[in-house]
Amino acid sequence: MAELRVLVAVKRVIDYAVKIRVKPDRTGVVTDGVKHSMNPFCEIAVEEAVRLKEKKLVKEVIAVSCGPAQCQETIRTALAMGADRGIHVEVPPAEAERLGPLQVARVLAKLAEKEKVDLVLLGKQAIDDDCNQTGQMTAGFLDWPQKAKKKKIEVIKPGDLGVDLTSKLSVISVEDPPQRTAGVKVETTEDLVAKLKEIGRI
Ligand code: AMP
């Protein structure tokens, strides 16, 4: 009988199909009224956890998300995919904006110990910050090697876990990428080479 327990971290992010817009005050990107979904790489982590359960290698899959109230939608998606239980580490919206890999890794490491899990699965990266750091940092805190019934959501605050979410990072300015200028059509390879030389690309 499988006894392993798995924690899967699922992040709520702006849906991959949404065109991102920078806020007029340049402090971040527009999130109000914008469609959010489970980070696609976290979906892969949940699928893998459920697969391990189907193979009877795992007894329980616990989905965890850190962030504002709406993260419960993301947890529910994980439950619908086959996770057994959800934990919402509730962080108010203003503080959630400052949640980075380091803070989330502290939370995940604490929860992994508290819930006595044997494995933590994460997405390889979150498509909003593209950090690809949380897994490595979580493994570091746990000193673990790193290489992914009753359905209910438990609400806890970082304070309950004794985790301090203070961050030394601050956003100085968020800018749109430079506008691309229109391309030109060339007839021959020679023209192409001449054009590339002209604009200093070769
Ligand atoms: P990142 O290091 O930010 O690219 O995120 C990598 C992975 O860490 C994500 O795919 C999630 O599995 C996990 N993660 C990051 N932030 C959160 C969060 N706020 N809540 C739950 N999981 C998270």
py3Dmol code that shows the C-alpha trace and the ligand (Angstrom):
import py3Dmol

protein = """\
ATOM      1  CA  MET A   1       0.000   0.000   0.000  1.00  0.00           C
ATOM      2  CA  ALA A   2       1.405   3.390  -1.038  1.00  0.00           C
ATOM      3  CA  GLU A   3       2.148   5.681   1.867  1.00  0.00           C
ATOM      4  CA  LEU A   4       3.799   8.600   0.085  1.00  0.00           C
ATOM      5  CA  ARG A   5       2.290  12.028   0.324  1.00  0.00           C
ATOM      6  CA  VAL A   6       2.873  14.732  -2.251  1.00  0.00           C
ATOM      7  CA  LEU A   7       2.585  18.511  -2.036  1.00  0.00           C
ATOM      8  CA  VAL A   8       1.930  20.235  -5.377  1.00  0.00           C
ATOM      9  CA  ALA A   9       2.425  23.994  -5.649  1.00  0.00           C
ATOM     10  CA  VAL A  10      -0.065  25.687  -7.962  1.00  0.00           C
ATOM     11  CA  LYS A  11       0.266  29.353  -8.844  1.00  0.00           C
ATOM     12  CA  ARG A  12      -2.539  31.597 -10.060  1.00  0.00           C
ATOM     13  CA  VAL A  13      -1.246  33.676 -12.946  1.00  0.00           C
ATOM     14  CA  ILE A  14      -2.627  35.856 -15.743  1.00  0.00           C
ATOM     15  CA  ASP A  15      -3.867  33.456 -18.421  1.00  0.00           C
ATOM     16  CA  TYR A  16      -1.233  32.713 -21.046  1.00  0.00           C
ATOM     17  CA  ALA A  17      -3.529  33.945 -23.851  1.00  0.00           C
ATOM     18  CA  VAL A  18      -4.054  37.423 -22.341  1.00  0.00           C
ATOM     19  CA  LYS A  19      -2.152  40.372 -23.825  1.00  0.00           C
ATOM     20  CA  ILE A  20      -0.298  41.879 -20.888  1.00  0.00           C
ATOM     21  CA  ARG A  21      -0.694  45.631 -20.328  1.00  0.00           C
ATOM     22  CA  VAL A  22       1.574  47.780 -18.148  1.00  0.00           C
ATOM     23  CA  LYS A  23      -0.175  49.952 -15.529  1.00  0.00           C
ATOM     24  CA  PRO A  24      -0.080  53.679 -16.346  1.00  0.00           C
ATOM     25  CA  ASP A  25       1.941  54.346 -13.144  1.00  0.00           C
ATOM     26  CA  ARG A  26       4.446  51.651 -14.216  1.00  0.00           C
ATOM     27  CA  THR A  27       4.343  49.854 -10.880  1.00  0.00           C
ATOM     28  CA  GLY A  28       3.329  46.547 -12.454  1.00  0.00           C
ATOM     29  CA  VAL A  29       0.930  45.051 -14.958  1.00  0.00           C
ATOM     30  CA  VAL A  30      -2.853  45.390 -15.129  1.00  0.00           C
ATOM     31  CA  THR A  31      -4.497  42.490 -13.271  1.00  0.00           C
ATOM     32  CA  ASP A  32      -8.013  43.875 -12.558  1.00  0.00           C
ATOM     33  CA  GLY A  33     -10.671  42.297 -14.749  1.00  0.00           C
ATOM     34  CA  VAL A  34      -8.035  40.139 -16.449  1.00  0.00           C
ATOM     35  CA  LYS A  35      -8.543  36.379 -16.886  1.00  0.00           C
ATOM     36  CA  HIS A  36      -6.340  34.312 -14.564  1.00  0.00           C
ATOM     37  CA  SER A  37      -5.672  30.556 -14.667  1.00  0.00           C
ATOM     38  CA  MET A  38      -3.437  27.939 -13.142  1.00  0.00           C
ATOM     39  CA  ASN A  39       0.132  28.415 -14.318  1.00  0.00           C
ATOM     40  CA  PRO A  40       0.485  25.892 -17.215  1.00  0.00           C
ATOM     41  CA  PHE A  41       3.623  24.322 -15.721  1.00  0.00           C
ATOM     42  CA  CYS A  42       1.747  23.766 -12.452  1.00  0.00           C
ATOM     43  CA  GLU A  43      -0.911  21.871 -14.429  1.00  0.00           C
ATOM     44  CA  ILE A  44       1.840  19.517 -15.532  1.00  0.00           C
ATOM     45  CA  ALA A  45       2.924  19.080 -11.894  1.00  0.00           C
ATOM     46  CA  VAL A  46      -0.651  18.262 -10.814  1.00  0.00           C
ATOM     47  CA  GLU A  47      -1.052  15.797 -13.695  1.00  0.00           C
ATOM     48  CA  GLU A  48       2.172  14.056 -12.663  1.00  0.00           C
ATOM     49  CA  ALA A  49       1.079  13.854  -9.028  1.00  0.00           C
ATOM     50  CA  VAL A  50      -2.253  12.351 -10.048  1.00  0.00           C
ATOM     51  CA  ARG A  51      -0.461   9.892 -12.329  1.00  0.00           C
ATOM     52  CA  LEU A  52       1.711   8.773  -9.383  1.00  0.00           C
ATOM     53  CA  LYS A  53      -1.476   8.262  -7.401  1.00  0.00           C
ATOM     54  CA  GLU A  54      -3.062   6.233 -10.181  1.00  0.00           C
ATOM     55  CA  LYS A  55       0.055   4.045 -10.216  1.00  0.00           C
ATOM     56  CA  LYS A  56      -0.550   3.576  -6.464  1.00  0.00           C
ATOM     57  CA  LEU A  57       2.852   5.044  -5.633  1.00  0.00           C
ATOM     58  CA  VAL A  58       1.266   7.936  -3.772  1.00  0.00           C
ATOM     59  CA  LYS A  59      -1.449   8.001  -1.129  1.00  0.00           C
ATOM     60  CA  GLU A  60      -2.344  11.669  -0.965  1.00  0.00           C
ATOM     61  CA  VAL A  61      -1.925  14.693  -3.232  1.00  0.00           C
ATOM     62  CA  ILE A  62      -2.164  18.095  -1.524  1.00  0.00           C
ATOM     63  CA  ALA A  63      -2.447  21.211  -3.711  1.00  0.00           C
ATOM     64  CA  VAL A  64      -1.152  24.464  -2.220  1.00  0.00           C
ATOM     65  CA  SER A  65      -1.400  28.017  -3.500  1.00  0.00           C
ATOM     66  CA  CYS A  66      -0.093  31.218  -1.876  1.00  0.00           C
ATOM     67  CA  GLY A  67      -1.829  34.470  -2.652  1.00  0.00           C
ATOM     68  CA  PRO A  68      -5.143  36.318  -2.454  1.00  0.00           C
ATOM     69  CA  ALA A  69      -8.635  34.825  -2.071  1.00  0.00           C
ATOM     70  CA  GLN A  70      -8.943  34.052  -5.793  1.00  0.00           C
ATOM     71  CA  CYS A  71      -6.193  31.422  -5.447  1.00  0.00           C
ATOM     72  CA  GLN A  72      -8.959  29.123  -4.235  1.00  0.00           C
ATOM     73  CA  GLU A  73     -10.157  28.923  -7.863  1.00  0.00           C
ATOM     74  CA  THR A  74      -6.735  27.592  -8.796  1.00  0.00           C
ATOM     75  CA  ILE A  75      -6.838  25.095  -5.935  1.00  0.00           C
ATOM     76  CA  ARG A  76     -10.290  23.974  -7.070  1.00  0.00           C
ATOM     77  CA  THR A  77      -8.890  23.341 -10.549  1.00  0.00           C
ATOM     78  CA  ALA A  78      -6.243  21.114  -8.957  1.00  0.00           C
ATOM     79  CA  LEU A  79      -8.914  19.300  -6.939  1.00  0.00           C
ATOM     80  CA  ALA A  80     -10.925  18.765 -10.132  1.00  0.00           C
ATOM     81  CA  MET A  81      -7.820  17.322 -11.765  1.00  0.00           C
ATOM     82  CA  GLY A  82      -7.509  14.757  -8.977  1.00  0.00           C
ATOM     83  CA  ALA A  83      -5.727  16.344  -6.000  1.00  0.00           C
ATOM     84  CA  ASP A  84      -7.195  15.135  -2.688  1.00  0.00           C
ATOM     85  CA  ARG A  85      -6.870  18.225  -0.569  1.00  0.00           C
ATOM     86  CA  GLY A  86      -6.115  21.913  -0.941  1.00  0.00           C
ATOM     87  CA  ILE A  87      -4.274  24.391   1.248  1.00  0.00           C
ATOM     88  CA  HIS A  88      -4.658  28.092   0.625  1.00  0.00           C
ATOM     89  CA  VAL A  89      -1.922  30.169   2.221  1.00  0.00           C
ATOM     90  CA  GLU A  90      -3.870  33.397   2.218  1.00  0.00           C
ATOM     91  CA  VAL A  91      -1.841  36.520   1.525  1.00  0.00           C
ATOM     92  CA  PRO A  92      -3.722  39.830   1.109  1.00  0.00           C
ATOM     93  CA  PRO A  93      -3.568  41.338  -2.415  1.00  0.00           C
ATOM     94  CA  ALA A  94      -1.236  44.201  -1.452  1.00  0.00           C
ATOM     95  CA  GLU A  95       1.270  41.780   0.078  1.00  0.00           C
ATOM     96  CA  ALA A  96       0.769  39.158  -2.632  1.00  0.00           C
ATOM     97  CA  GLU A  97       2.251  41.573  -5.169  1.00  0.00           C
ATOM     98  CA  ARG A  98       5.537  41.275  -3.291  1.00  0.00           C
ATOM     99  CA  LEU A  99       5.449  37.472  -3.081  1.00  0.00           C
ATOM    100  CA  GLY A 100       8.510  36.143  -4.850  1.00  0.00           C
ATOM    101  CA  PRO A 101      10.207  32.752  -5.105  1.00  0.00           C
ATOM    102  CA  LEU A 102      12.057  33.215  -1.809  1.00  0.00           C
ATOM    103  CA  GLN A 103       8.913  33.894   0.208  1.00  0.00           C
ATOM    104  CA  VAL A 104       6.931  31.102  -1.495  1.00  0.00           C
ATOM    105  CA  ALA A 105       9.811  28.665  -1.015  1.00  0.00           C
ATOM    106  CA  ARG A 106       9.856  29.441   2.723  1.00  0.00           C
ATOM    107  CA  VAL A 107       6.131  28.691   2.886  1.00  0.00           C
ATOM    108  CA  LEU A 108       6.417  25.478   0.837  1.00  0.00           C
ATOM    109  CA  ALA A 109       9.319  24.187   2.906  1.00  0.00           C
ATOM    110  CA  LYS A 110       7.416  24.833   6.150  1.00  0.00           C
ATOM    111  CA  LEU A 111       4.301  23.139   4.784  1.00  0.00           C
ATOM    112  CA  ALA A 112       6.272  20.155   3.500  1.00  0.00           C
ATOM    113  CA  GLU A 113       7.506  19.597   7.048  1.00  0.00           C
ATOM    114  CA  LYS A 114       4.158  20.326   8.683  1.00  0.00           C
ATOM    115  CA  GLU A 115       2.244  18.015   6.358  1.00  0.00           C
ATOM    116  CA  LYS A 116       5.031  15.399   6.481  1.00  0.00           C
ATOM    117  CA  VAL A 117       5.101  15.019   2.722  1.00  0.00           C
ATOM    118  CA  ASP A 118       7.689  12.891   0.953  1.00  0.00           C
ATOM    119  CA  LEU A 119       7.784  14.830  -2.296  1.00  0.00           C
ATOM    120  CA  VAL A 120       7.091  18.391  -3.449  1.00  0.00           C
ATOM    121  CA  LEU A 121       6.161  18.962  -7.076  1.00  0.00           C
ATOM    122  CA  LEU A 122       6.294  22.426  -8.628  1.00  0.00           C
ATOM    123  CA  GLY A 123       5.983  23.870 -12.082  1.00  0.00           C
ATOM    124  CA  LYS A 124       9.376  24.444 -13.646  1.00  0.00           C
ATOM    125  CA  GLN A 125       8.559  28.148 -13.806  1.00  0.00           C
ATOM    126  CA  ALA A 126       5.699  30.587 -13.412  1.00  0.00           C
ATOM    127  CA  ILE A 127       4.769  32.300 -16.676  1.00  0.00           C
ATOM    128  CA  ASP A 128       4.257  35.677 -14.974  1.00  0.00           C
ATOM    129  CA  ASP A 129       7.692  36.196 -13.412  1.00  0.00           C
ATOM    130  CA  ASP A 130       9.567  33.444 -15.326  1.00  0.00           C
ATOM    131  CA  CYS A 131      11.804  33.073 -12.270  1.00  0.00           C
ATOM    132  CA  ASN A 132      12.407  29.313 -12.264  1.00  0.00           C
ATOM    133  CA  GLN A 133      13.705  29.607  -8.696  1.00  0.00           C
ATOM    134  CA  THR A 134      11.020  28.440  -6.264  1.00  0.00           C
ATOM    135  CA  GLY A 135      11.737  24.711  -6.639  1.00  0.00           C
ATOM    136  CA  GLN A 136      15.453  25.147  -6.143  1.00  0.00           C
ATOM    137  CA  MET A 137      14.975  27.397  -3.110  1.00  0.00           C
ATOM    138  CA  THR A 138      12.414  25.041  -1.544  1.00  0.00           C
ATOM    139  CA  ALA A 139      14.830  22.129  -1.934  1.00  0.00           C
ATOM    140  CA  GLY A 140      17.535  24.309  -0.407  1.00  0.00           C
ATOM    141  CA  PHE A 141      15.447  25.155   2.674  1.00  0.00           C
ATOM    142  CA  LEU A 142      14.480  21.503   3.152  1.00  0.00           C
ATOM    143  CA  ASP A 143      17.973  20.261   2.318  1.00  0.00           C
ATOM    144  CA  TRP A 144      16.280  17.782  -0.007  1.00  0.00           C
ATOM    145  CA  PRO A 145      17.522  16.603  -3.372  1.00  0.00           C
ATOM    146  CA  GLN A 146      15.779  18.339  -6.238  1.00  0.00           C
ATOM    147  CA  LYS A 147      15.097  17.095  -9.700  1.00  0.00           C
ATOM    148  CA  ALA A 148       6.580  17.215  -9.013  1.00  0.00           C
ATOM    149  CA  LYS A 149     -11.647  11.575   0.623  1.00  0.00           C
ATOM    150  CA  LYS A 150     -12.245  14.647   1.355  1.00  0.00           C
ATOM    151  CA  LYS A 151     -11.725  17.637  -0.826  1.00  0.00           C
ATOM    152  CA  LYS A 152     -11.561  20.842   1.124  1.00  0.00           C
ATOM    153  CA  ILE A 153      -9.513  23.998   1.148  1.00  0.00           C
ATOM    154  CA  GLU A 154      -7.806  24.869   4.390  1.00  0.00           C
ATOM    155  CA  VAL A 155      -7.156  28.608   4.858  1.00  0.00           C
ATOM    156  CA  ILE A 156      -4.054  29.582   6.819  1.00  0.00           C
ATOM    157  CA  LYS A 157      -1.981  32.751   7.058  1.00  0.00           C
ATOM    158  CA  PRO A 158       1.813  32.850   6.667  1.00  0.00           C
ATOM    159  CA  GLY A 159       1.921  33.976  10.302  1.00  0.00           C
ATOM    160  CA  ASP A 160       0.387  30.619  11.353  1.00  0.00           C
ATOM    161  CA  LEU A 161       3.412  28.971   9.776  1.00  0.00           C
ATOM    162  CA  GLY A 162       5.824  31.386  11.421  1.00  0.00           C
ATOM    163  CA  VAL A 163       6.939  32.591   7.986  1.00  0.00           C
ATOM    164  CA  ASP A 164       8.030  36.201   7.503  1.00  0.00           C
ATOM    165  CA  LEU A 165       7.143  37.479   4.032  1.00  0.00           C
ATOM    166  CA  THR A 166       9.286  40.606   4.193  1.00  0.00           C
ATOM    167  CA  SER A 167      11.050  41.204   0.896  1.00  0.00           C
ATOM    168  CA  LYS A 168      14.079  43.357   0.148  1.00  0.00           C
ATOM    169  CA  LEU A 169      13.042  43.664  -3.495  1.00  0.00           C
ATOM    170  CA  SER A 170      11.131  46.649  -4.856  1.00  0.00           C
ATOM    171  CA  VAL A 171       9.885  47.399  -8.350  1.00  0.00           C
ATOM    172  CA  ILE A 172      11.506  50.549  -9.738  1.00  0.00           C
ATOM    173  CA  SER A 173       9.631  50.728 -13.032  1.00  0.00           C
ATOM    174  CA  VAL A 174       7.735  48.389 -15.351  1.00  0.00           C
ATOM    175  CA  GLU A 175       8.002  49.282 -19.046  1.00  0.00           C
ATOM    176  CA  ASP A 176       6.415  47.999 -22.236  1.00  0.00           C
ATOM    177  CA  PRO A 177       8.947  46.343 -24.545  1.00  0.00           C
ATOM    178  CA  PRO A 178      10.141  48.681 -27.353  1.00  0.00           C
ATOM    179  CA  GLN A 179       7.744  48.870 -30.329  1.00  0.00           C
ATOM    180  CA  ARG A 180       8.979  46.846 -33.286  1.00  0.00           C
ATOM    181  CA  THR A 181       9.477  48.908 -36.439  1.00  0.00           C
ATOM    182  CA  ALA A 182       7.944  47.666 -39.698  1.00  0.00           C
ATOM    183  CA  GLY A 183      10.037  45.198 -41.713  1.00  0.00           C
ATOM    184  CA  VAL A 184      11.181  45.616 -45.331  1.00  0.00           C
ATOM    185  CA  LYS A 185      11.002  43.147 -48.205  1.00  0.00           C
ATOM    186  CA  VAL A 186      14.124  42.383 -50.233  1.00  0.00           C
ATOM    187  CA  GLU A 187      14.259  40.638 -53.600  1.00  0.00           C
ATOM    188  CA  THR A 188      17.607  38.839 -53.481  1.00  0.00           C
ATOM    189  CA  THR A 189      20.110  37.382 -51.022  1.00  0.00           C
ATOM    190  CA  GLU A 190      22.547  40.160 -52.005  1.00  0.00           C
ATOM    191  CA  ASP A 191      19.949  42.769 -51.095  1.00  0.00           C
ATOM    192  CA  LEU A 192      19.399  40.997 -47.765  1.00  0.00           C
ATOM    193  CA  VAL A 193      23.113  41.002 -46.960  1.00  0.00           C
ATOM    194  CA  ALA A 194      23.417  44.670 -47.990  1.00  0.00           C
ATOM    195  CA  LYS A 195      20.439  45.576 -45.804  1.00  0.00           C
ATOM    196  CA  LEU A 196      21.812  43.670 -42.793  1.00  0.00           C
ATOM    197  CA  LYS A 197      25.156  45.462 -43.231  1.00  0.00           C
ATOM    198  CA  GLU A 198      23.361  48.789 -43.517  1.00  0.00           C
ATOM    199  CA  ILE A 199      21.623  48.300 -40.175  1.00  0.00           C
ATOM    200  CA  GLY A 200      24.760  46.940 -38.548  1.00  0.00           C
ATOM    201  CA  ARG A 201      23.481  43.386 -37.988  1.00  0.00           C
ATOM    202  CA  ILE A 202      26.498  41.775 -39.742  1.00  0.00           C
TER     203      ILE A 202
END
"""
ligand_1 = """\
23
AMP
P 8.903 30.506 -10.258
O 10.120 30.111 -9.474
O 8.309 31.810 -9.819
O 9.138 30.467 -11.759
O 7.764 29.415 -9.936
C 8.015 28.023 -10.091
C 6.922 27.232 -9.453
O 6.847 27.544 -8.068
C 5.497 27.455 -9.967
O 5.229 26.737 -11.156
C 4.686 26.914 -8.785
O 4.681 25.492 -8.795
C 5.517 27.392 -7.583
N 5.004 28.700 -7.129
C 5.524 29.937 -7.341
N 4.769 30.896 -6.771
C 3.723 30.260 -6.180
C 2.579 30.674 -5.410
N 2.335 31.971 -5.144
N 1.739 29.705 -4.955
C 1.962 28.402 -5.210
N 3.009 27.950 -5.930
C 3.876 28.850 -6.401
"""
view = py3Dmol.view(width=600, height=400)
view.addModel(protein, "pdb")
view.setStyle({"model": 0}, {"cartoon": {"style": "trace"}})
view.addModel(ligand_1, "xyz")
view.setStyle({"model": 1}, {"stick": {}})
view.zoomTo()
view.show()
